[in-house]
Structures are given as C-alpha cells and as structure tokens.
Amino acid sequence: MNAGATTPEHAVVTGGAGFLGSWLCERLLDLGWRVSCLDNLVTGSRSNVAHLLANPRFDYRGADVTRELPVDDAQVDVVYHLASLASPVHYQRLPVETLLVGSSGTLNALELARRTGARLVLSSTSEVYGDPLEHPQTETYWGNVNPVGERSMYDEAKRFSEALTMAFRRSSGVDTAIVRIFNTYGPRMAVDDGRMIPMFISQALRGLPLTVTGDGSQTRSLCFVSDTIDGLVAMAGATEPGPVNIGNPAETTVSEVAASIVARTGSDSMIEYVDGRPDDPQRRCPDIRRARKALGWEPRVSWEEGLDATLRWFADRLQREPLASGSRLAPGVAGTPGS
Ligand code: NAD
C-alpha cells in the first residue's frame, strides 16, 4: 500500500465488470483509490460499471487478460485478479478459456505485479477443496478434486493459479495474497448466471419450479457481497499471504435455501428435485479463524438482510428485462452449483 503518497493509490482489477469486480471497483473508488478495470465482458457487463464511468479516477478498458493487461500507469499498488469464468454454466461452456484465464491470465497479472512492485491479490475459490472430506474446510486442507471431472477446468485452473502465485512469491519475491472465496451472492449477479441464488430467485419471481439437484441435503455457506468485498479490501492492506477463506460459516442445505426464497418472495413456485450432478460438493463450510485473526474480518450481513437486498435488485431487473423463453433458467436445465 502506498502510505503517505501524494497521488491516490491505484488498483488494477481484472474481471472488474463482473459481479464481485464491479462492487470492488466501486468500493475502492469510495475509498479514494484510482481504479483500472480490465474486462473482456465474456460474462461481465458494462452496465455493472456504467455508474462509475464518469469518475475521473476510474478507467475501464476492454481487454482479454490472457493476452495482456494494458495498464499505462507505472504506479500500481494492488493488482486484483478476479477475471475468470465463475459459474458452472459458463465454465463448462468455455472450458479452455477457463483454464487459460487461470493460467495465462494469472501469469500476466503476476508479471504486472512484479514489474510495478504491486501486491497481487488472487481471487481463488472454495472449489479448490473439491468435494471435501474435511469439515469445515480449513486452509490447511488440500482438497478432494477430480482432475478429469466435469468441473475440473475451473477447480484445476484455480489450483494452478494458486501454485503459480506461490511460485512468483517464492522465486521472484512478488508480494502476493490468495483469497479463497466461498459462495457469494447479491445484486448484480447476472440473471442468467446459472449459480444457485440467481437461478432460484429468477425461478421464484417468474413462478417457475425451483430446480434442486439431488435430494437437496447438500450444504452451502452463503456470504453477502458487501462482506466478501470487505475481505478483499482487508487482504490488500494486510501482509498475510494466505490462502485465507472468505465466506460465511452459517451452513444451510440447498433445500432450505430454496424454501427460504419461495417464502420470502411469496411465490407459488414448487420445489422440483432433479438428478444430482457429478462432483457436486456435498458439504461446504469455511473455517474462518485465519480471516478473523489475520484480517480482523468476519461476515456481518444476515441471510434475511442480504436476501431482501438481492430480491429487490432481481425484481427490478426482471421487470426491465423479462427473460426470453428457452433461457438457460428454464427448469431442470441448471443445477445447484457452488462457485
Ligand atoms: P463474474 O462472471 O460476474 O465475473 C468474472 C469477470 O471476469 C466477468 O466480468 C468476465 O467478463 C471477466 N473475464 C473472464 N475471463 C476474462 C478474460 N480472459 N479477460 C478479461 N476478463 C475476463 O463472476 P464473479 O462471481 O464476480 O467472480 C469473480 C471472481 O471471484 C472469479 O475469479 C471467481 O472465480 C471468484 N469467485 C467467486 C465466487 C462467488 O460466489 N461469486 C466464489 C468463489 C470465487
């Protein structure tokens, strides 16, 4: 961090027009930073950052970070590498792109950090634990990942990103930080994102059945976006290399999540159980003792509060952009993925 600097601190955010990236850009601007947002919009949207474009401290550039990170400014304090396909719907549609953004994209982000002396914050994922055999998951657990399974392009891309990040740290002295993000939800998730919360909410608001894969007893731990962003910001300002779990340890079953969304929306939707998916994690819950100790971080937003804010956003979005029939959100098509 650039303590005592005369020019504001400068962050490069890859994937900055996505769900988490756009909230991160906004938060950093609120804190007085300059922000360079790089995104190829493969799943992100300019509308996520449209309200930031007039800010002179914000620079948006269309860029595929597997090719380069076009940043003119010699002063870079933090490189946040968030670019990735992040939903199973997208990473299974674009498996090679997913592996490339985890490998070449991470390499380019690390090279930028090395050139500029910036701290690199890598957004990794709870998926590095695969279908975990330890519960809750601590950062010292190495995971149970199928390297040739249907989710392997994402899980292994993130595991490779972590290994590459540690290689740069050990061999080149780059200041690095790894954050393992657990399921995060909130406004600005794309309606057709395919992950559990946007899918259930869109189905409930449209009066469609909520499609739960398997018997619904698999668990997830859901963190509201502002809490996750607090964790990402804290990680940039810390010396902790990680990995650090950032997630909400309140564990709930997928069936409970679906029922809660039906109740909160007042929807007539039924819950429909469809075949389970290969390698779908059965249990997911972060141990956040390291985040508490190293970052003084813990989630603050309750499920009810976070869900209501998310529902308001989706209701507004669906009113303005009703989904076409045959959308990916049609019942039975999407699963109950983690991220
Ligand atoms: P998202 O899809 O909304 O955002 C990802 C962004 O990366 C998109 O804007 C996309 O266009 C961009 N992108 C992808 N490939 C790119 C490339 N080659 N060049 C430039 N931009 C590219 O997803 P998100 O939920 O905001 O996820 C952000 C990060 O957090 C990802 O790295 C994801 O793996 C990680 N993560 C998210 C969650 C979650 O629950 N949201 C959980 C664990 C990890």
Residues whose N, C-alpha, C, O or C-beta is under 5 A from the ligand:
A	BS01	NAD	G15 A17 G18 F19 L20 G21 L38 D39 N40 L41 V42 T43 G44 S45 A63 D64 V65 T66 H81 L82 A83 S84 L85 A86 V101 S123 S124 T125 S126 I181 F182 N183 T184 S339
